[in-house]
Amino acid sequence: MRTWHNGRLLQSPDEPSISVLDHGMIVGDGVFETVQILRNQPFALTRHLDRLVRSAAGLGIGTPDVGAVREGIAATMDGQDIAFGRIRVTVTSGRGPLGSPRGDGELTHVVVSEPSTQPPPVASIVTVPWPRNERGALSGLKTTSYAENALMIEHALAQGASEAVMPNTRGELCEGTGSNIMYVVGDRLITPTLAAGPLAGITRALVLEWCAGEIDVVEQDAPIDVLQTADEVLLVGTTRDVQAISRVDDRELEAPGPITRLAQQIWAREAAKGIDP
């Protein structure tokens, strides 16, 4: 693991660097991206950095220095041999007061790169009763205000699952804590619309683009209970890629099913064509 902060490569991830008054720590006032490392290269980096800028604009903290972030990514990856891993890019509103109002200092930029273990091709999930507010101020933004997600994923892990999937305030299927959810009915691959409140996932967007010519794939909202009758369920995300789901709560499913398997094949084929699609 290597860490970069505001233009400086740190000697250790534990090296003191960020002010205790940074608003990213005080009130979670920041945005972030997690980027997959594949064979020593960041995957879909341009899309991730574009979303970082959109999230920062939506949060109102200003514009991240994308050029500096790219330099930080290169600096943290230099000298590491990472067949599979992840890059965490965090941008906060910087130093501020102890209350909610922001200060007027520079943004804080942090990059961390590390090897990691690739998630298995098949996993299980649980649904949770806590809703995502699709009309909230942070809806659709990838912010560091992740306490709800942390609670939900710990709930899932305690039940032997790898992800928690939540409804929105209307009871519709929304998203996982760190992934987008898709499911199959008949021959149709379905994912919630962005109006339902999920993050506009990079992997989600690529699956929709890449599978469109070979699978009947649609964006459509439905009650979260659809997972109890769907023919197949799958998660898509930065490190998961296209992951089959073998259990939803107490319900067992075929995994991977035929549509999921085809989506996985399409993903592998298209992702191999370029590192920055």
KEFI-213653 format. One line per field, with one value per residue: residue in three letters; residue number from 1; x, y, z of N, C-alpha, C, O in turn. Coordinates in pm, whole numbers, m for minus. Atoms other than C-alpha are relative to their C-alpha. Example, Ala and Ser with C-alpha at 12.3 -4.5 7.8 and 13.67 -1.06 7.14 Angstrom:
<recs>
banu <- c(Ala	Ser)
vovo <- c(1	2)
n.u <- c(89	m82)
n.v <- c(m119	m119)
n.w <- c(0	m6)
ca.u <- c(1230	1367)
ca.v <- c(m450	m106)
ca.w <- c(780	714)
c.u <- c(90	m77)
c.v <- c(120	109)
c.w <- c(0	73)
o.u <- c(194	m26)
o.v <- c(118	220)
o.w <- c(66	90)
</recs>
This chain:
<recs>
banu <- c(Met	Arg	Thr	Trp	His	Asn	Gly	Arg	Leu	Leu	Gln	Ser	Pro	Asp	Glu	Pro	Ser	Ile	Ser	Val	Leu	Asp	His	Gly	Met	Ile	Val	Gly	Asp	Gly	Val	Phe	Glu	Thr	Val	Gln	Ile	Leu	Arg	Asn	Gln	Pro	Phe	Ala	Leu	Thr	Arg	His	Leu	Asp	Arg	Leu	Val	Arg	Ser	Ala	Ala	Gly	Leu	Gly	Ile	Gly	Thr	Pro	Asp	Val	Gly	Ala	Val	Arg	Glu	Gly	Ile	Ala	Ala	Thr	Met	Asp	Gly	Gln	Asp	Ile	Ala	Phe	Gly	Arg	Ile	Arg	Val	Thr	Val	Thr	Ser	Gly	Arg	Gly	Pro	Leu	Gly	Ser	Pro	Arg	Gly	Asp	Gly	Glu	Leu	Thr	His	Val	Val	Val	Ser	Glu	Pro	Ser	Thr	Gln	Pro	Pro	Pro	Val	Ala	Ser	Ile	Val	Thr	Val	Pro	Trp	Pro	Arg	Asn	Glu	Arg	Gly	Ala	Leu	Ser	Gly	Leu	Lys	Thr	Thr	Ser	Tyr	Ala	Glu	Asn	Ala	Leu	Met	Ile	Glu	His	Ala	Leu	Ala	Gln	Gly	Ala	Ser	Glu	Ala	Val	Met	Pro	Asn	Thr	Arg	Gly	Glu	Leu	Cys	Glu	Gly	Thr	Gly	Ser	Asn	Ile	Met	Tyr	Val	Val	Gly	Asp	Arg	Leu	Ile	Thr	Pro	Thr	Leu	Ala	Ala	Gly	Pro	Leu	Ala	Gly	Ile	Thr	Arg	Ala	Leu	Val	Leu	Glu	Trp	Cys	Ala	Gly	Glu	Ile	Asp	Val	Val	Glu	Gln	Asp	Ala	Pro	Ile	Asp	Val	Leu	Gln	Thr	Ala	Asp	Glu	Val	Leu	Leu	Val	Gly	Thr	Thr	Arg	Asp	Val	Gln	Ala	Ile	Ser	Arg	Val	Asp	Asp	Arg	Glu	Leu	Glu	Ala	Pro	Gly	Pro	Ile	Thr	Arg	Leu	Ala	Gln	Gln	Ile	Trp	Ala	Arg	Glu	Ala	Ala	Lys	Gly	Ile	Asp	Pro)
vovo <- c(1	2	3	4	5	6	7	8	9	10	11	12	13	14	15	16	17	18	19	20	21	22	23	24	25	26	27	28	29	30	31	32	33	34	35	36	37	38	39	40	41	42	43	44	45	46	47	48	49	50	51	52	53	54	55	56	57	58	59	60	61	62	63	64	65	66	67	68	69	70	71	72	73	74	75	76	77	78	79	80	81	82	83	84	85	86	87	88	89	90	91	92	93	94	95	96	97	98	99	100	101	102	103	104	105	106	107	108	109	110	111	112	113	114	115	116	117	118	119	120	121	122	123	124	125	126	127	128	129	130	131	132	133	134	135	136	137	138	139	140	141	142	143	144	145	146	147	148	149	150	151	152	153	154	155	156	157	158	159	160	161	162	163	164	165	166	167	168	169	170	171	172	173	174	175	176	177	178	179	180	181	182	183	184	185	186	187	188	189	190	191	192	193	194	195	196	197	198	199	200	201	202	203	204	205	206	207	208	209	210	211	212	213	214	215	216	217	218	219	220	221	222	223	224	225	226	227	228	229	230	231	232	233	234	235	236	237	238	239	240	241	242	243	244	245	246	247	248	249	250	251	252	253	254	255	256	257	258	259	260	261	262	263	264	265	266	267	268	269	270	271	272	273	274	275	276	277)
n.u <- c(85	m73	93	m39	87	m24	m126	m113	7	m30	m90	83	140	26	m70	92	m2	121	40	116	111	47	144	27	8	93	140	12	27	m91	42	m107	13	m83	m35	m64	m131	m4	m131	m79	61	135	103	108	m37	63	139	0	m37	113	103	m53	26	145	39	m48	87	128	m17	m29	m132	m94	m45	m126	m111	m8	m138	m75	44	m67	m138	0	21	m126	m101	27	m14	m139	m77	84	43	137	80	137	0	93	m46	102	m21	89	m13	87	7	m118	5	118	32	53	140	31	m43	m133	m102	m27	m131	m13	48	m95	m3	m71	5	m58	3	m39	47	112	46	115	120	39	100	134	10	136	38	120	69	10	121	m32	11	m77	90	m22	20	m88	m100	m117	41	m76	m136	m87	m60	m63	98	29	30	113	m50	m82	92	69	m90	m30	120	m7	m111	38	90	m71	16	m107	54	135	75	102	106	9	109	125	m1	m53	m138	m86	m141	m76	m80	m113	22	133	71	73	68	49	135	4	m126	m26	m89	65	m63	79	m33	m71	101	27	m95	m133	m113	m21	m122	m80	22	140	10	m68	82	112	m51	m61	93	122	21	7	95	107	m33	83	7	141	17	91	m18	m118	40	m23	m114	47	59	m83	m64	m142	m37	m143	m54	m106	m73	m137	m86	77	36	136	m6	124	49	57	97	59	59	3	38	m112	18	m104	m100	68	101	m43	m13	m116	m120	m22	m47	m139	m80	m5	m88	m140	m40	m7	m100	m133	m30	m65	m4	73	116)
n.v <- c(m120	m126	m112	m132	m104	m137	m16	61	143	24	112	110	m40	m44	m126	m113	m86	m80	m74	51	m90	21	24	137	74	m63	22	84	m94	31	95	96	101	120	39	132	17	125	17	m121	m117	m33	30	m99	m113	m125	0	m21	m138	m84	9	m70	m143	m19	12	m119	m111	22	m27	m142	m26	m50	92	70	m15	132	20	39	135	94	9	78	141	49	5	110	128	17	92	111	95	29	70	m44	m84	m113	m135	m82	m144	m75	m145	m63	m146	m53	m43	m80	m9	122	13	40	m94	26	m103	m55	47	82	137	107	109	117	119	121	115	122	129	57	130	m13	65	123	m21	25	m48	m7	m132	m12	m127	m69	m84	m143	m47	m110	m111	m35	m144	m66	m93	74	106	7	m48	95	m82	72	18	141	72	91	114	81	76	102	108	80	82	108	88	78	106	84	m52	m92	m130	m34	m70	m81	m64	m145	m35	49	146	56	45	m115	30	54	m101	m35	67	m11	128	36	128	55	57	58	m26	m144	m46	m122	m71	m118	m127	m93	m74	76	m43	62	m67	32	78	11	136	3	m66	81	118	m43	m28	115	112	m42	65	146	33	m98	m62	m120	m68	8	5	101	18	78	140	66	90	129	77	m11	125	m14	m127	m26	m129	m54	m103	m26	117	121	13	57	107	75	11	132	m5	m128	33	146	59	48	m17	50	m105	m99	42	m19	m140	m50	56	m72	m135	14	23	m127	m90	42	m27	m144	m61	33	m83	m125	m21	m122	m6)
n.w <- c(0	3	m23	49	m57	46	72	m70	m24	m140	m28	m49	m13	m137	m26	m21	118	14	m120	m74	31	136	m4	37	m125	m94	38	118	110	109	102	26	102	m8	137	8	64	74	64	m22	62	m48	98	18	m85	44	m47	m145	m33	40	m104	m117	22	m11	m141	m71	39	m66	m143	m13	m61	100	104	m31	93	63	40	m118	m38	91	m45	m123	35	57	m106	m93	68	43	m83	m44	101	m46	100	m28	m119	4	m29	m66	15	m88	4	m99	7	m66	m140	m31	m143	m59	36	138	105	53	2	133	41	121	m8	m34	97	m50	84	m58	92	m68	54	m75	47	89	m55	69	105	m54	m137	m53	m48	m82	11	m128	m5	m4	139	59	34	140	14	m92	55	47	92	125	m18	m70	m105	m110	m108	25	m124	25	75	m90	m85	80	41	m119	m19	99	m33	m118	47	95	136	36	34	m42	105	m68	78	m18	m91	58	m8	125	1	26	24	m110	m68	86	128	61	5	121	m13	126	8	134	70	m12	m107	m49	m110	m35	63	m87	m76	m121	m101	m8	62	142	m3	122	53	44	130	101	25	83	135	66	15	68	130	m11	m106	m18	m128	m19	m129	m38	m145	m53	m145	m36	m8	128	m17	m51	110	120	44	m32	m62	13	m40	85	m72	42	m19	25	142	6	m99	m17	m138	m23	m109	m42	m130	m16	129	81	144	90	19	84	95	140	38	m73	63	125	m37	m42	121	73	m77	17	139	26	m89	52	117	m37	m143	m38	93)
ca.u <- c(0	125	m32	m14	m150	m169	135	348	414	404	661	383	1	22	235	54	m55	m415	m532	m767	m979	m1021	m1393	m1368	m1313	m1524	m1848	m1770	m1762	m1597	m1625	m1435	m1380	m1255	m1077	m985	m618	m583	m236	m72	m314	m621	m937	m1190	m1000	m1142	m1500	m1416	m1249	m1538	m1776	m1547	m1582	m1961	m1992	m1779	m1992	m2310	m2173	m2069	m1706	m1547	m1353	m1094	m752	m782	m430	m287	m497	m357	m7	m93	m218	101	316	141	151	515	729	434	351	m28	m204	m534	m597	m771	m706	m897	m918	m1062	m1124	m1258	m1354	m1037	m974	m1281	m1441	m1575	m1932	m2103	m2019	m1714	m1388	m1237	m916	m789	m939	m766	m662	m561	m474	m410	m317	m295	m307	m624	m795	m1037	m1393	m1530	m1749	m2046	m2166	m2472	m2664	m2920	m3185	m3209	m3504	m3317	m3408	m3195	m3355	m3383	m3478	m3202	m2935	m2668	m2869	m2659	m2337	m2042	m1962	m1755	m2068	m2079	m2185	m2519	m2337	m2091	m2378	m2553	m2248	m2163	m2522	m2473	m2136	m2280	m2530	m2265	m2341	m2102	m2336	m2648	m2913	m3156	m3487	m3559	m3824	m4092	m3999	m3840	m3519	m3234	m2871	m2610	m2377	m2096	m2254	m2542	m2802	m2940	m3178	m3323	m3688	m3724	m3461	m3456	m3174	m3316	m3162	m3327	m3343	m3126	m3447	m3481	m3175	m2878	m2534	m2466	m2212	m1929	m1964	m2342	m2305	m2059	m2279	m2575	m2365	m2184	m2475	m2735	m2679	m2682	m2912	m3249	m3132	m3355	m3370	m3695	m3816	m3989	m4049	m3746	m3947	m3877	m3555	m3765	m3906	m3637	m3485	m3131	m2970	m2632	m2420	m2201	m1928	m1572	m1399	m1683	m1724	m2029	m2089	m2353	m2567	m2650	m2854	m3086	m3175	m3292	m3365	m3123	m3073	m2888	m2561	m2449	m2766	m2755	m2810	m2558	m2306	m2356	m2315	m1991	m1862	m1951	m1780	m1460	m1451	m1516	m1297	m1004	m1027	m897	m803	m992	m1326)
ca.v <- c(0	346	683	1030	1349	1688	1632	1439	1065	951	718	509	507	566	879	1183	1404	1529	1794	1679	1976	1844	1849	1507	1377	1629	1589	1350	1644	1487	1265	958	700	342	236	m119	m195	m460	m576	m261	m22	165	48	301	582	863	764	750	1091	1242	1111	1242	1591	1552	1438	1729	1973	1817	1844	2203	2170	2291	2118	1850	1887	1592	1642	1621	1313	1142	1227	1084	763	726	799	543	272	329	44	m181	m495	m522	m788	m694	m416	m90	281	499	867	1098	1470	1670	2032	2072	2230	2375	2457	2198	2267	2192	2519	2484	2671	2858	2658	2440	2102	1796	1533	1182	875	525	227	m131	m493	m674	m1009	m1041	m1111	m1457	m1498	m1605	m1448	m1404	m1095	m988	m721	m459	m249	82	287	504	848	891	1258	1336	1602	1337	1112	999	1142	928	1100	1004	1017	637	557	411	189	75	m27	m214	m407	m514	m639	m842	m982	m1095	m1305	m1462	m1245	m1022	m732	m559	m441	m168	m24	343	535	406	44	0	m191	60	m56	m228	m49	m59	m207	m184	m460	m632	m922	m1142	m1212	m1449	m1340	m976	m823	m544	m279	6	347	626	799	522	666	438	565	586	305	288	m90	m52	191	m34	m341	m150	m35	m358	m600	m398	m570	m926	m920	m754	m515	m242	13	m39	13	m254	m333	m478	m800	m869	m1031	m1305	m1412	m1313	m1595	m1466	m1194	m1030	m749	m521	m299	m175	m479	m730	m671	m897	m1122	m1395	m1419	m1764	m1655	m1363	m1371	m1735	m1794	m2006	m1934	m2090	m1902	m1814	m1849	m1836	m1460	m1381	m1614	m1440	m1097	m1218	m1338	m1008	m816	m1019	m979	m603	m518	m689	m442	m143	m30	301	235)
ca.w <- c(0	m90	m3	m159	1	m169	m389	m142	m140	223	374	529	525	901	867	1018	732	739	985	1261	1151	797	724	566	919	1110	910	623	380	78	m225	m337	m606	m594	m913	m1003	m1075	m1342	m1444	m1304	m1473	m1345	m1520	m1657	m1485	m1699	m1615	m1245	m1243	m1437	m1171	m896	m1045	m1075	m715	m590	m788	m649	m296	m361	m251	m576	m851	m771	m932	m1170	m1303	m953	m879	m1188	m1068	m727	m883	m1086	m779	m558	m822	m915	m789	m705	m902	m874	m1079	m912	m665	m599	m588	m345	m442	m176	m205	91	140	347	684	851	1187	1428	1317	988	801	578	593	300	260	m24	m103	40	m217	m109	m318	m181	m400	m281	m400	m305	m343	m632	m513	m593	m903	m687	m361	m139	m30	227	198	471	591	600	290	67	31	m345	m289	m41	m85	m144	m374	m669	m523	m415	m88	215	433	447	803	686	439	706	934	654	534	890	921	601	705	1037	838	618	314	121	50	180	m68	29	m89	m146	48	m191	m117	m459	m518	m506	m465	m254	m14	m270	m580	m822	m831	m1140	m1181	m1454	m1533	m1825	m2075	m1962	m1755	m1537	m1313	m1119	m1285	m1151	m1040	m781	m604	m678	m761	m1133	m1120	m1371	m1406	m1429	m1720	m1902	m1857	m2001	m2297	m2369	m2322	m2512	m2846	m2710	m2405	m2358	m2084	m1938	m1658	m1469	m1112	m904	m536	m356	m317	m684	m564	m407	m745	m997	m1202	m1148	m937	m990	m852	m1060	m921	m948	m799	m841	m1218	m1287	m987	m969	m655	m520	m217	m140	229	272	m97	m300	m672	m962	m992	m1240	m1443	m1824	m1858	m1585	m1749	m2083	m1918	m1758	m2094	m2261	m1980	m2007	m2385	m2389	m2089	m2261	m2551	m2355	m2008	m2019	m2193)
c.u <- c(89	m102	61	m100	44	140	119	m24	45	92	m79	m145	m34	69	m101	6	m120	m37	m119	m122	m48	m147	m40	m13	m107	m145	m17	m25	99	m60	115	m34	89	19	69	138	0	131	77	m55	m138	m102	m109	27	m69	m144	m7	33	m109	m110	46	m31	m150	m46	43	m86	m136	5	33	135	102	43	131	105	27	143	86	m38	66	147	11	m19	129	106	m23	16	143	74	m81	m34	m136	m78	m147	3	m100	72	m116	42	m102	29	m98	2	115	m25	m121	m23	m58	m148	m17	45	145	95	22	139	m2	m61	114	m13	85	m17	69	m14	49	m41	m119	m39	m124	m120	m34	m106	m143	m1	m146	m26	m117	m64	m13	m120	28	3	104	m100	31	m20	93	104	120	m35	78	142	82	79	63	m93	m58	m39	m118	48	83	m88	m64	92	39	m118	4	109	m33	m94	64	m15	112	m50	m141	m66	m120	m110	19	m121	m136	m9	50	144	90	143	59	83	119	m12	m136	m58	m69	m68	m59	m142	m16	136	43	88	m46	83	m84	44	77	m97	m37	101	136	108	8	134	71	m20	m143	m12	64	m78	m119	44	42	m99	m119	m26	m23	m98	m107	17	m74	21	m148	m11	m105	20	121	m33	18	117	m42	m63	84	66	149	21	150	34	103	67	146	92	m74	m15	m145	1	m136	m36	m73	m102	m43	m78	3	m31	124	m34	110	100	132	m107	45	18	120	129	31	51	146	93	15	94	147	51	21	107	141	42	72	m11	m80	m121	m88)
c.v <- c(125	115	132	101	136	19	m68	m149	m28	m121	m123	48	51	132	114	97	94	65	m66	89	m13	m38	m137	m88	57	m33	m88	80	m23	m99	m97	m88	m119	m51	m135	11	m137	m6	132	124	27	m20	107	126	129	10	27	145	97	m3	68	149	29	m7	123	121	m12	28	146	32	54	m109	m67	26	m137	m30	m45	m140	m105	m16	m82	m149	m60	m16	m118	m136	m28	m93	m115	m89	m52	m65	38	81	113	129	73	146	72	149	57	151	66	41	89	6	m131	m20	m38	100	m25	116	49	m41	m82	m138	m93	m110	m114	m115	m114	m113	m123	m124	m48	m133	19	m71	m127	26	m19	44	m4	140	m11	135	60	94	148	56	105	108	48	149	81	87	m71	m110	7	48	m104	77	m88	m19	m141	m77	m96	m125	m92	m85	m114	m115	m86	m92	m119	m101	m89	m115	m87	42	100	141	14	82	67	47	151	30	m45	m153	m67	m46	115	m42	m74	110	45	m62	37	m141	m16	m134	m39	m52	m50	15	146	30	139	61	123	124	88	85	m72	31	m67	90	m41	m72	m5	m137	m15	60	m84	m127	36	24	m127	m114	32	m74	m149	m48	108	61	133	59	11	m14	m103	m8	m88	m149	m74	m97	m137	m86	4	m133	m1	136	16	138	44	113	0	m120	m130	m30	m50	m125	m67	m12	m133	m3	143	m27	m152	m73	m39	17	m73	112	m60	m65	34	146	62	m50	73	141	m4	m19	128	96	m35	34	150	68	m26	89	130	27	122	20	125)
c.w <- c(0	0	m45	54	m49	m59	62	21	143	16	44	4	139	34	21	m116	m6	132	69	m21	m144	4	m51	123	92	m34	m124	m126	m114	m97	m25	m119	35	m142	3	m66	m66	m76	m1	m67	59	m110	0	81	m41	48	151	36	m44	106	129	m10	14	145	80	m32	69	149	26	60	m99	m95	39	m108	m62	m44	117	45	m89	39	128	m25	m55	108	93	m66	m43	98	57	m119	43	m114	14	129	m14	37	66	m15	86	m12	102	m16	76	144	25	150	51	m30	m146	m106	m41	24	m141	m50	m128	23	41	m104	55	m99	74	m101	74	m79	82	m62	m85	61	m77	m105	47	147	45	53	97	m30	139	m2	m7	m141	m37	m40	m141	m26	89	m68	m59	m100	m131	9	76	105	108	120	m10	125	m17	m71	88	91	m78	m38	119	32	m96	35	120	m36	m107	m144	m28	m30	55	m111	64	m95	3	88	m51	7	m127	18	m39	m34	118	63	m84	m137	m54	m13	m134	25	m135	20	m143	m66	14	122	41	112	34	m78	97	83	130	111	4	m57	m146	m14	m134	m64	m50	m139	m110	m32	m90	m144	m73	m26	m89	m130	8	106	2	139	13	139	37	151	40	150	30	9	m131	9	51	m109	m128	m32	32	66	m14	52	m101	77	m38	18	m26	m149	m7	88	17	148	16	112	27	128	18	m131	m80	m149	m75	m26	m50	m88	m141	m41	72	m64	m131	28	45	m120	m81	72	m23	m140	m22	86	m50	m118	34	147	44	m91	26)
o.u <- c(185	m211	180	m220	155	212	229	m128	157	93	m36	m169	m133	55	m191	114	m103	m29	m209	m233	m132	m187	m152	m90	m178	m222	m126	m97	197	m171	230	m148	197	m78	159	155	m27	155	128	17	m213	m82	m158	m66	m114	m186	m93	m31	m132	m170	m35	m73	m188	m129	m33	m117	m190	m93	20	152	216	m18	231	71	105	188	168	48	111	201	105	43	169	181	73	47	178	73	m24	m54	m145	m121	m217	65	m190	170	m228	148	m222	145	m218	82	126	m127	m152	55	m83	m199	79	84	230	53	m53	198	m106	m71	230	m123	199	m127	180	m122	144	m141	m131	7	m217	m108	m3	m178	m237	94	m234	67	m187	4	m22	m164	m65	80	151	m201	128	15	81	127	186	52	87	215	31	191	40	m53	m169	m35	m115	9	74	m58	m75	52	55	m98	m28	86	7	m106	m4	15	179	31	m215	m5	m192	m89	104	m183	m233	m107	38	217	62	182	m6	85	166	88	m222	14	m125	m29	m69	m170	m15	237	135	60	m54	138	m148	161	73	m60	m91	80	218	80	m20	236	8	m42	m165	m75	9	m85	m151	m26	3	m85	m193	m141	m66	m138	m78	m29	m70	62	m227	66	m203	124	156	56	6	126	34	m93	55	97	205	m55	225	m49	174	1	193	170	m10	m35	m235	63	m236	52	m168	m177	41	m181	112	m52	212	m148	218	60	189	m89	149	112	196	224	147	141	223	202	124	174	228	164	123	177	232	158	134	m110	m108	m127	m188)
o.v <- c(135	103	158	77	181	113	m62	m189	7	m211	m236	166	123	182	131	138	213	2	m117	51	65	m127	m182	m183	m18	m71	m96	35	51	m149	m70	m94	m102	m75	m157	80	m238	73	176	223	m67	23	147	185	205	115	102	203	199	100	127	211	130	74	173	201	87	74	194	140	81	m216	2	48	m216	m144	m136	m218	m209	m127	m160	m233	m170	m114	m184	m234	m143	m71	m206	m40	m139	2	56	40	109	130	71	187	51	191	30	207	189	6	177	m50	m223	m131	m71	57	m59	230	14	29	m96	m186	m69	m156	m93	m137	m97	m136	m116	m121	m15	m169	90	m185	m138	126	24	19	m43	214	m112	231	m12	137	227	8	181	80	120	197	203	77	m17	m185	112	44	m169	123	m208	m78	m160	m200	m207	m236	m215	m203	m226	m231	m207	m205	m231	m222	m205	m212	m167	m35	148	233	m84	174	6	53	203	m62	m49	m211	m188	8	186	m35	m92	223	158	m92	88	m239	80	m210	43	m125	29	m34	190	m16	230	m11	178	137	65	135	m11	m7	m29	184	m156	m11	m8	m148	m77	0	m95	m168	m38	m15	m149	m187	m58	m101	m210	m164	226	5	215	m11	69	m88	m124	34	m175	m233	m197	m193	m233	m203	m69	m211	m106	229	m82	229	m39	193	m86	m151	m231	m146	20	m225	0	m19	m163	m101	232	m94	m210	m194	44	m3	m100	224	m148	m177	96	178	139	27	101	189	87	37	159	164	54	80	191	159	53	90	191	m11	138	116	144)
o.w <- c(76	m56	m24	52	m20	m24	7	74	181	m67	22	26	156	146	m61	m159	m36	238	2	14	m189	80	m27	124	159	54	m179	m215	m129	m77	11	m165	91	m214	84	m166	m1	m168	m104	m83	86	m223	106	137	45	96	197	125	22	137	200	88	73	188	163	56	118	207	139	118	m61	m101	60	m224	m9	m35	103	87	m41	36	145	41	m16	107	134	1	m69	219	118	m230	130	m208	m86	227	m97	112	15	33	70	m9	95	m90	77	203	m56	227	m26	m12	m215	m214	42	49	m233	m132	m192	136	10	m133	96	m151	126	m155	152	m151	200	m170	m46	106	m195	m96	m22	220	m32	87	101	m64	239	m108	m25	m223	47	m104	m162	m134	98	m188	m147	m142	m194	m90	167	80	113	220	m61	124	37	m35	77	114	m27	m30	104	75	m57	29	125	39	m172	m235	64	m47	67	m166	144	m216	75	141	24	m40	m143	101	m136	m150	221	14	m71	m201	19	m31	m188	113	m226	114	m238	m15	m55	233	m42	196	m56	m114	218	189	222	226	87	m132	m181	m45	m240	m184	m154	m227	m220	m148	m183	m238	m187	m124	m128	m163	m90	105	m20	238	m78	232	m37	211	m31	200	m51	m4	m135	m67	42	m85	m222	57	64	42	m1	51	m159	143	m113	m72	m56	m185	38	53	44	233	m57	127	39	125	23	m131	m102	m190	m21	m60	14	m136	m160	m115	13	m80	m160	m41	12	m125	m131	8	m52	m155	m79	40	m25	m157	m54	210	163	m168	m42)
</recs>
